[in-house]
Amino acid sequence: MAIFRQYIAPLLVVLVFILALVAVSARIFLPSDMAAPAPIEEVGVILSSIHSA
């Protein structure tokens, strides 16, 4: 159990941190139109299209 606590758990924490850092940093290399947040449509438009189908 000491091996897990001293070596494996800290390694997993560092790997998760590095993975999150790479995922967030990847936005730098995206084209400017893809780096922006996705547009949000109004709820009424979505509900009316669902009910009319």
CHARMM-style PDB file with segment names, atoms N, HN, CA, C and O in Angstrom:
ATOM      1  N   MET     1       0.827  -1.203   0.000  1.00  0.00      PROA
ATOM      2  CA  MET     1       0.000   0.000   0.000  1.00  0.00      PROA
ATOM      3  C   MET     1       0.866   1.259   0.000  1.00  0.00      PROA
ATOM      4  O   MET     1       0.476   2.287  -0.554  1.00  0.00      PROA
ATOM      5  N   ALA     2       2.034   1.174   0.620  1.00  0.00      PROA
ATOM      6  HN  ALA     2       2.351   0.339   1.070  1.00  0.00      PROA
ATOM      7  CA  ALA     2       2.927   2.331   0.681  1.00  0.00      PROA
ATOM      8  C   ALA     2       3.455   2.670  -0.716  1.00  0.00      PROA
ATOM      9  O   ALA     2       3.667   3.842  -1.028  1.00  0.00      PROA
ATOM     10  N   ILE     3       3.668   1.663  -1.550  1.00  0.00      PROA
ATOM     11  HN  ILE     3       3.496   0.711  -1.297  1.00  0.00      PROA
ATOM     12  CA  ILE     3       4.158   1.914  -2.915  1.00  0.00      PROA
ATOM     13  C   ILE     3       3.120   2.707  -3.699  1.00  0.00      PROA
ATOM     14  O   ILE     3       3.460   3.632  -4.437  1.00  0.00      PROA
ATOM     15  N   PHE     4       1.850   2.339  -3.534  1.00  0.00      PROA
ATOM     16  HN  PHE     4       1.573   1.588  -2.935  1.00  0.00      PROA
ATOM     17  CA  PHE     4       0.785   3.071  -4.227  1.00  0.00      PROA
ATOM     18  C   PHE     4       0.737   4.516  -3.750  1.00  0.00      PROA
ATOM     19  O   PHE     4       0.621   5.434  -4.562  1.00  0.00      PROA
ATOM     20  N   ARG     5       0.827   4.725  -2.441  1.00  0.00      PROA
ATOM     21  HN  ARG     5       0.922   3.980  -1.781  1.00  0.00      PROA
ATOM     22  CA  ARG     5       0.718   6.065  -1.874  1.00  0.00      PROA
ATOM     23  C   ARG     5       1.927   6.934  -2.224  1.00  0.00      PROA
ATOM     24  O   ARG     5       1.784   8.144  -2.400  1.00  0.00      PROA
ATOM     25  N   GLN     6       3.103   6.338  -2.328  1.00  0.00      PROA
ATOM     26  HN  GLN     6       3.220   5.355  -2.185  1.00  0.00      PROA
ATOM     27  CA  GLN     6       4.311   7.125  -2.560  1.00  0.00      PROA
ATOM     28  C   GLN     6       4.617   7.335  -4.036  1.00  0.00      PROA
ATOM     29  O   GLN     6       5.162   8.375  -4.406  1.00  0.00      PROA
ATOM     30  N   TYR     7       4.277   6.366  -4.889  1.00  0.00      PROA
ATOM     31  HN  TYR     7       3.834   5.521  -4.588  1.00  0.00      PROA
ATOM     32  CA  TYR     7       4.700   6.446  -6.284  1.00  0.00      PROA
ATOM     33  C   TYR     7       3.553   6.517  -7.278  1.00  0.00      PROA
ATOM     34  O   TYR     7       3.557   7.377  -8.158  1.00  0.00      PROA
ATOM     35  N   ILE     8       2.584   5.641  -7.157  1.00  0.00      PROA
ATOM     36  HN  ILE     8       2.582   4.942  -6.441  1.00  0.00      PROA
ATOM     37  CA  ILE     8       1.546   5.517  -8.187  1.00  0.00      PROA
ATOM     38  C   ILE     8       0.528   6.657  -8.093  1.00  0.00      PROA
ATOM     39  O   ILE     8       0.200   7.259  -9.115  1.00  0.00      PROA
ATOM     40  N   ALA     9       0.028   6.964  -6.917  1.00  0.00      PROA
ATOM     41  HN  ALA     9       0.294   6.475  -6.087  1.00  0.00      PROA
ATOM     42  CA  ALA     9      -0.972   8.025  -6.775  1.00  0.00      PROA
ATOM     43  C   ALA     9      -0.429   9.393  -7.205  1.00  0.00      PROA
ATOM     44  O   ALA     9      -1.116  10.098  -7.944  1.00  0.00      PROA
ATOM     45  N   PRO    10       0.771   9.799  -6.775  1.00  0.00      PROA
ATOM     46  CA  PRO    10       1.294  11.081  -7.265  1.00  0.00      PROA
ATOM     47  C   PRO    10       1.521  11.087  -8.773  1.00  0.00      PROA
ATOM     48  O   PRO    10       1.312  12.110  -9.425  1.00  0.00      PROA
ATOM     49  N   LEU    11       1.942   9.968  -9.327  1.00  0.00      PROA
ATOM     50  HN  LEU    11       2.112   9.137  -8.798  1.00  0.00      PROA
ATOM     51  CA  LEU    11       2.133   9.878 -10.773  1.00  0.00      PROA
ATOM     52  C   LEU    11       0.809  10.051 -11.504  1.00  0.00      PROA
ATOM     53  O   LEU    11       0.760  10.741 -12.523  1.00  0.00      PROA
ATOM     54  N   LEU    12      -0.262   9.444 -11.011  1.00  0.00      PROA
ATOM     55  HN  LEU    12      -0.222   8.884 -10.184  1.00  0.00      PROA
ATOM     56  CA  LEU    12      -1.577   9.606 -11.626  1.00  0.00      PROA
ATOM     57  C   LEU    12      -2.052  11.061 -11.544  1.00  0.00      PROA
ATOM     58  O   LEU    12      -2.634  11.575 -12.499  1.00  0.00      PROA
ATOM     59  N   VAL    13      -1.810  11.718 -10.422  1.00  0.00      PROA
ATOM     60  HN  VAL    13      -1.337  11.301  -9.646  1.00  0.00      PROA
ATOM     61  CA  VAL    13      -2.208  13.118 -10.270  1.00  0.00      PROA
ATOM     62  C   VAL    13      -1.461  13.988 -11.269  1.00  0.00      PROA
ATOM     63  O   VAL    13      -2.060  14.854 -11.906  1.00  0.00      PROA
ATOM     64  N   VAL    14      -0.170  13.767 -11.410  1.00  0.00      PROA
ATOM     65  HN  VAL    14       0.316  13.063 -10.892  1.00  0.00      PROA
ATOM     66  CA  VAL    14       0.630  14.555 -12.354  1.00  0.00      PROA
ATOM     67  C   VAL    14       0.200  14.280 -13.784  1.00  0.00      PROA
ATOM     68  O   VAL    14       0.133  15.209 -14.589  1.00  0.00      PROA
ATOM     69  N   LEU    15      -0.094  13.032 -14.123  1.00  0.00      PROA
ATOM     70  HN  LEU    15      -0.039  12.278 -13.469  1.00  0.00      PROA
ATOM     71  CA  LEU    15      -0.535  12.699 -15.483  1.00  0.00      PROA
ATOM     72  C   LEU    15      -1.878  13.352 -15.814  1.00  0.00      PROA
ATOM     73  O   LEU    15      -2.067  13.841 -16.928  1.00  0.00      PROA
ATOM     74  N   VAL    16      -2.803  13.362 -14.867  1.00  0.00      PROA
ATOM     75  HN  VAL    16      -2.649  12.965 -13.962  1.00  0.00      PROA
ATOM     76  CA  VAL    16      -4.093  14.009 -15.091  1.00  0.00      PROA
ATOM     77  C   VAL    16      -3.903  15.513 -15.262  1.00  0.00      PROA
ATOM     78  O   VAL    16      -4.556  16.126 -16.107  1.00  0.00      PROA
ATOM     79  N   PHE    17      -3.020  16.110 -14.472  1.00  0.00      PROA
ATOM     80  HN  PHE    17      -2.489  15.612 -13.785  1.00  0.00      PROA
ATOM     81  CA  PHE    17      -2.747  17.534 -14.598  1.00  0.00      PROA
ATOM     82  C   PHE    17      -2.150  17.856 -15.965  1.00  0.00      PROA
ATOM     83  O   PHE    17      -2.557  18.824 -16.607  1.00  0.00      PROA
ATOM     84  N   ILE    18      -1.192  17.053 -16.411  1.00  0.00      PROA
ATOM     85  HN  ILE    18      -0.861  16.266 -15.889  1.00  0.00      PROA
ATOM     86  CA  ILE    18      -0.566  17.287 -17.717  1.00  0.00      PROA
ATOM     87  C   ILE    18      -1.577  17.110 -18.839  1.00  0.00      PROA
ATOM     88  O   ILE    18      -1.569  17.880 -19.799  1.00  0.00      PROA
ATOM     89  N   LEU    19      -2.442  16.114 -18.738  1.00  0.00      PROA
ATOM     90  HN  LEU    19      -2.448  15.488 -17.958  1.00  0.00      PROA
ATOM     91  CA  LEU    19      -3.475  15.906 -19.749  1.00  0.00      PROA
ATOM     92  C   LEU    19      -4.430  17.101 -19.816  1.00  0.00      PROA
ATOM     93  O   LEU    19      -4.790  17.547 -20.906  1.00  0.00      PROA
ATOM     94  N   ALA    20      -4.835  17.615 -18.664  1.00  0.00      PROA
ATOM     95  HN  ALA    20      -4.542  17.253 -17.779  1.00  0.00      PROA
ATOM     96  CA  ALA    20      -5.714  18.787 -18.640  1.00  0.00      PROA
ATOM     97  C   ALA    20      -5.003  20.019 -19.195  1.00  0.00      PROA
ATOM     98  O   ALA    20      -5.620  20.822 -19.896  1.00  0.00      PROA
ATOM     99  N   LEU    21      -3.738  20.175 -18.897  1.00  0.00      PROA
ATOM    100  HN  LEU    21      -3.237  19.523 -18.328  1.00  0.00      PROA
ATOM    101  CA  LEU    21      -2.973  21.305 -19.410  1.00  0.00      PROA
ATOM    102  C   LEU    21      -2.847  21.250 -20.927  1.00  0.00      PROA
ATOM    103  O   LEU    21      -2.961  22.277 -21.596  1.00  0.00      PROA
ATOM    104  N   VAL    22      -2.614  20.065 -21.473  1.00  0.00      PROA
ATOM    105  HN  VAL    22      -2.521  19.231 -20.930  1.00  0.00      PROA
ATOM    106  CA  VAL    22      -2.519  19.902 -22.923  1.00  0.00      PROA
ATOM    107  C   VAL    22      -3.864  20.184 -23.580  1.00  0.00      PROA
ATOM    108  O   VAL    22      -3.915  20.827 -24.628  1.00  0.00      PROA
ATOM    109  N   ALA    23      -4.951  19.711 -22.979  1.00  0.00      PROA
ATOM    110  HN  ALA    23      -4.909  19.189 -22.127  1.00  0.00      PROA
ATOM    111  CA  ALA    23      -6.279  19.920 -23.562  1.00  0.00      PROA
ATOM    112  C   ALA    23      -6.642  21.402 -23.585  1.00  0.00      PROA
ATOM    113  O   ALA    23      -7.223  21.880 -24.560  1.00  0.00      PROA
ATOM    114  N   VAL    24      -6.307  22.129 -22.531  1.00  0.00      PROA
ATOM    115  HN  VAL    24      -5.835  21.741 -21.740  1.00  0.00      PROA
ATOM    116  CA  VAL    24      -6.621  23.551 -22.483  1.00  0.00      PROA
ATOM    117  C   VAL    24      -5.688  24.339 -23.409  1.00  0.00      PROA
ATOM    118  O   VAL    24      -6.119  25.294 -24.057  1.00  0.00      PROA
ATOM    119  N   SER    25      -4.438  23.949 -23.473  1.00  0.00      PROA
ATOM    120  HN  SER    25      -4.089  23.174 -22.947  1.00  0.00      PROA
ATOM    121  CA  SER    25      -3.473  24.653 -24.309  1.00  0.00      PROA
ATOM    122  C   SER    25      -3.702  24.401 -25.802  1.00  0.00      PROA
ATOM    123  O   SER    25      -3.217  25.171 -26.631  1.00  0.00      PROA
ATOM    124  N   ALA    26      -4.416  23.363 -26.154  1.00  0.00      PROA
ATOM    125  HN  ALA    26      -4.810  22.737 -25.481  1.00  0.00      PROA
ATOM    126  CA  ALA    26      -4.650  23.062 -27.567  1.00  0.00      PROA
ATOM    127  C   ALA    26      -5.477  24.146 -28.243  1.00  0.00      PROA
ATOM    128  O   ALA    26      -5.460  24.253 -29.469  1.00  0.00      PROA
ATOM    129  N   ARG    27      -6.201  24.954 -27.469  1.00  0.00      PROA
ATOM    130  HN  ARG    27      -6.214  24.867 -26.473  1.00  0.00      PROA
ATOM    131  CA  ARG    27      -7.012  26.028 -28.056  1.00  0.00      PROA
ATOM    132  C   ARG    27      -6.146  27.075 -28.739  1.00  0.00      PROA
ATOM    133  O   ARG    27      -6.628  27.788 -29.619  1.00  0.00      PROA
ATOM    134  N   ILE    28      -4.885  27.183 -28.357  1.00  0.00      PROA
ATOM    135  HN  ILE    28      -4.493  26.603 -27.643  1.00  0.00      PROA
ATOM    136  CA  ILE    28      -3.986  28.164 -28.972  1.00  0.00      PROA
ATOM    137  C   ILE    28      -3.802  27.852 -30.454  1.00  0.00      PROA
ATOM    138  O   ILE    28      -3.687  28.765 -31.272  1.00  0.00      PROA
ATOM    139  N   PHE    29      -3.774  26.575 -30.800  1.00  0.00      PROA
ATOM    140  HN  PHE    29      -3.867  25.833 -30.136  1.00  0.00      PROA
ATOM    141  CA  PHE    29      -3.455  26.157 -32.156  1.00  0.00      PROA
ATOM    142  C   PHE    29      -4.686  25.992 -33.041  1.00  0.00      PROA
ATOM    143  O   PHE    29      -4.555  25.695 -34.228  1.00  0.00      PROA
ATOM    144  N   LEU    30      -5.879  26.181 -32.481  1.00  0.00      PROA
ATOM    145  HN  LEU    30      -5.986  26.423 -31.517  1.00  0.00      PROA
ATOM    146  CA  LEU    30      -7.091  26.074 -33.287  1.00  0.00      PROA
ATOM    147  C   LEU    30      -7.297  27.348 -34.099  1.00  0.00      PROA
ATOM    148  O   LEU    30      -6.836  28.418 -33.702  1.00  0.00      PROA
ATOM    149  N   PRO    31      -7.987  27.240 -35.235  1.00  0.00      PROA
ATOM    150  CA  PRO    31      -8.347  28.472 -35.951  1.00  0.00      PROA
ATOM    151  C   PRO    31      -9.229  29.350 -35.061  1.00  0.00      PROA
ATOM    152  O   PRO    31      -9.909  28.845 -34.168  1.00  0.00      PROA
ATOM    153  N   SER    32      -9.217  30.642 -35.301  1.00  0.00      PROA
ATOM    154  HN  SER    32      -8.664  31.052 -36.026  1.00  0.00      PROA
ATOM    155  CA  SER    32      -9.895  31.575 -34.391  1.00  0.00      PROA
ATOM    156  C   SER    32     -11.391  31.312 -34.296  1.00  0.00      PROA
ATOM    157  O   SER    32     -11.983  31.534 -33.240  1.00  0.00      PROA
ATOM    158  N   ASP    33     -12.026  30.838 -35.385  1.00  0.00      PROA
ATOM    159  HN  ASP    33     -11.546  30.657 -36.243  1.00  0.00      PROA
ATOM    160  CA  ASP    33     -13.467  30.601 -35.314  1.00  0.00      PROA
ATOM    161  C   ASP    33     -13.797  29.342 -34.525  1.00  0.00      PROA
ATOM    162  O   ASP    33     -14.912  29.214 -34.019  1.00  0.00      PROA
ATOM    163  N   MET    34     -12.856  28.411 -34.409  1.00  0.00      PROA
ATOM    164  HN  MET    34     -11.950  28.516 -34.820  1.00  0.00      PROA
ATOM    165  CA  MET    34     -13.117  27.191 -33.630  1.00  0.00      PROA
ATOM    166  C   MET    34     -12.756  27.370 -32.158  1.00  0.00      PROA
ATOM    167  O   MET    34     -13.225  26.607 -31.314  1.00  0.00      PROA
ATOM    168  N   ALA    35     -11.936  28.361 -31.838  1.00  0.00      PROA
ATOM    169  HN  ALA    35     -11.555  28.981 -32.524  1.00  0.00      PROA
ATOM    170  CA  ALA    35     -11.520  28.571 -30.455  1.00  0.00      PROA
ATOM    171  C   ALA    35     -12.596  29.284 -29.640  1.00  0.00      PROA
ATOM    172  O   ALA    35     -12.541  29.282 -28.410  1.00  0.00      PROA
ATOM    173  N   ALA    36     -13.569  29.890 -30.308  1.00  0.00      PROA
ATOM    174  HN  ALA    36     -13.614  29.891 -31.307  1.00  0.00      PROA
ATOM    175  CA  ALA    36     -14.631  30.600 -29.604  1.00  0.00      PROA
ATOM    176  C   ALA    36     -15.637  29.609 -29.023  1.00  0.00      PROA
ATOM    177  O   ALA    36     -15.757  28.490 -29.520  1.00  0.00      PROA
ATOM    178  N   PRO    37     -16.348  30.003 -27.994  1.00  0.00      PROA
ATOM    179  CA  PRO    37     -17.385  29.116 -27.446  1.00  0.00      PROA
ATOM    180  C   PRO    37     -18.480  28.846 -28.478  1.00  0.00      PROA
ATOM    181  O   PRO    37     -18.729  29.663 -29.366  1.00  0.00      PROA
ATOM    182  N   ALA    38     -19.115  27.715 -28.350  1.00  0.00      PROA
ATOM    183  HN  ALA    38     -18.913  27.052 -27.629  1.00  0.00      PROA
ATOM    184  CA  ALA    38     -20.189  27.352 -29.279  1.00  0.00      PROA
ATOM    185  C   ALA    38     -21.379  28.280 -29.086  1.00  0.00      PROA
ATOM    186  O   ALA    38     -21.683  28.663 -27.956  1.00  0.00      PROA
ATOM    187  N   PRO    39     -22.056  28.645 -30.167  1.00  0.00      PROA
ATOM    188  CA  PRO    39     -23.233  29.509 -30.030  1.00  0.00      PROA
ATOM    189  C   PRO    39     -24.381  28.771 -29.340  1.00  0.00      PROA
ATOM    190  O   PRO    39     -24.544  27.562 -29.500  1.00  0.00      PROA
ATOM    191  N   ILE    40     -25.159  29.509 -28.584  1.00  0.00      PROA
ATOM    192  HN  ILE    40     -25.026  30.492 -28.454  1.00  0.00      PROA
ATOM    193  CA  ILE    40     -26.291  28.931 -27.862  1.00  0.00      PROA
ATOM    194  C   ILE    40     -27.574  29.439 -28.513  1.00  0.00      PROA
ATOM    195  O   ILE    40     -27.777  30.646 -28.646  1.00  0.00      PROA
ATOM    196  N   GLU    41     -28.431  28.513 -28.914  1.00  0.00      PROA
ATOM    197  HN  GLU    41     -28.266  27.532 -28.806  1.00  0.00      PROA
ATOM    198  CA  GLU    41     -29.707  28.903 -29.508  1.00  0.00      PROA
ATOM    199  C   GLU    41     -30.722  29.125 -28.397  1.00  0.00      PROA
ATOM    200  O   GLU    41     -30.566  28.630 -27.281  1.00  0.00      PROA
ATOM    201  N   GLU    42     -31.753  29.870 -28.722  1.00  0.00      PROA
ATOM    202  HN  GLU    42     -31.880  30.272 -29.628  1.00  0.00      PROA
ATOM    203  CA  GLU    42     -32.792  30.097 -27.730  1.00  0.00      PROA
ATOM    204  C   GLU    42     -33.589  28.817 -27.515  1.00  0.00      PROA
ATOM    205  O   GLU    42     -33.748  28.018 -28.438  1.00  0.00      PROA
ATOM    206  N   VAL    43     -34.085  28.626 -26.308  1.00  0.00      PROA
ATOM    207  HN  VAL    43     -33.955  29.275 -25.558  1.00  0.00      PROA
ATOM    208  CA  VAL    43     -34.806  27.406 -25.961  1.00  0.00      PROA
ATOM    209  C   VAL    43     -36.107  27.316 -26.747  1.00  0.00      PROA
ATOM    210  O   VAL    43     -36.506  26.214 -27.125  1.00  0.00      PROA
ATOM    211  N   GLY    44     -36.782  28.426 -27.006  1.00  0.00      PROA
ATOM    212  HN  GLY    44     -36.459  29.321 -26.699  1.00  0.00      PROA
ATOM    213  CA  GLY    44     -38.030  28.403 -27.721  1.00  0.00      PROA
ATOM    214  C   GLY    44     -37.886  27.887 -29.142  1.00  0.00      PROA
ATOM    215  O   GLY    44     -38.783  27.219 -29.657  1.00  0.00      PROA
ATOM    216  N   VAL    45     -36.776  28.187 -29.770  1.00  0.00      PROA
ATOM    217  HN  VAL    45     -36.047  28.730 -29.352  1.00  0.00      PROA
ATOM    218  CA  VAL    45     -36.531  27.727 -31.145  1.00  0.00      PROA
ATOM    219  C   VAL    45     -36.367  26.214 -31.145  1.00  0.00      PROA
ATOM    220  O   VAL    45     -36.892  25.535 -32.028  1.00  0.00      PROA
ATOM    221  N   ILE    46     -35.653  25.683 -30.177  1.00  0.00      PROA
ATOM    222  HN  ILE    46     -35.227  26.235 -29.460  1.00  0.00      PROA
ATOM    223  CA  ILE    46     -35.426  24.248 -30.115  1.00  0.00      PROA
ATOM    224  C   ILE    46     -36.739  23.516 -29.807  1.00  0.00      PROA
ATOM    225  O   ILE    46     -37.037  22.491 -30.421  1.00  0.00      PROA
ATOM    226  N   LEU    47     -37.519  24.040 -28.858  1.00  0.00      PROA
ATOM    227  HN  LEU    47     -37.277  24.872 -28.359  1.00  0.00      PROA
ATOM    228  CA  LEU    47     -38.764  23.382 -28.488  1.00  0.00      PROA
ATOM    229  C   LEU    47     -39.773  23.410 -29.641  1.00  0.00      PROA
ATOM    230  O   LEU    47     -40.487  22.431 -29.853  1.00  0.00      PROA
ATOM    231  N   SER    48     -39.841  24.500 -30.374  1.00  0.00      PROA
ATOM    232  HN  SER    48     -39.260  25.296 -30.202  1.00  0.00      PROA
ATOM    233  CA  SER    48     -40.804  24.563 -31.472  1.00  0.00      PROA
ATOM    234  C   SER    48     -40.409  23.616 -32.604  1.00  0.00      PROA
ATOM    235  O   SER    48     -41.279  23.059 -33.271  1.00  0.00      PROA
ATOM    236  N   SER    49     -39.118  23.429 -32.825  1.00  0.00      PROA
ATOM    237  HN  SER    49     -38.411  23.882 -32.282  1.00  0.00      PROA
ATOM    238  CA  SER    49     -38.709  22.501 -33.867  1.00  0.00      PROA
ATOM    239  C   SER    49     -38.941  21.057 -33.467  1.00  0.00      PROA
ATOM    240  O   SER    49     -39.172  20.205 -34.325  1.00  0.00      PROA
ATOM    241  N   ILE    50     -38.882  20.772 -32.182  1.00  0.00      PROA
ATOM    242  HN  ILE    50     -38.694  21.464 -31.484  1.00  0.00      PROA
ATOM    243  CA  ILE    50     -39.118  19.397 -31.694  1.00  0.00      PROA
ATOM    244  C   ILE    50     -40.619  19.079 -31.813  1.00  0.00      PROA
ATOM    245  O   ILE    50     -40.990  17.996 -32.267  1.00  0.00      PROA
ATOM    246  N   HSD    51     -41.460  20.006 -31.413  1.00  0.00      PROA
ATOM    247  HN  HSD    51     -41.159  20.885 -31.044  1.00  0.00      PROA
ATOM    248  CA  HSD    51     -42.899  19.757 -31.411  1.00  0.00      PROA
ATOM    249  C   HSD    51     -43.483  19.709 -32.835  1.00  0.00      PROA
ATOM    250  O   HSD    51     -44.478  19.025 -33.073  1.00  0.00      PROA
ATOM    251  N   SER    52     -42.872  20.426 -33.763  1.00  0.00      PROA
ATOM    252  HN  SER    52     -42.064  20.982 -33.569  1.00  0.00      PROA
ATOM    253  CA  SER    52     -43.420  20.425 -35.118  1.00  0.00      PROA
ATOM    254  C   SER    52     -43.018  19.186 -35.901  1.00  0.00      PROA
ATOM    255  O   SER    52     -43.612  18.903 -36.942  1.00  0.00      PROA
ATOM    256  N   ALA    53     -42.029  18.442 -35.432  1.00  0.00      PROA
ATOM    257  HN  ALA    53     -41.547  18.672 -34.587  1.00  0.00      PROA
ATOM    258  CA  ALA    53     -41.547  17.265 -36.151  1.00  0.00      PROA
ATOM    259  C   ALA    53     -42.431  16.069 -35.956  1.00  0.00      PROA
ATOM    260  OT1 ALA    53     -42.153  15.001 -36.501  1.00  0.00      PROA
TER     261      ALA     53
END
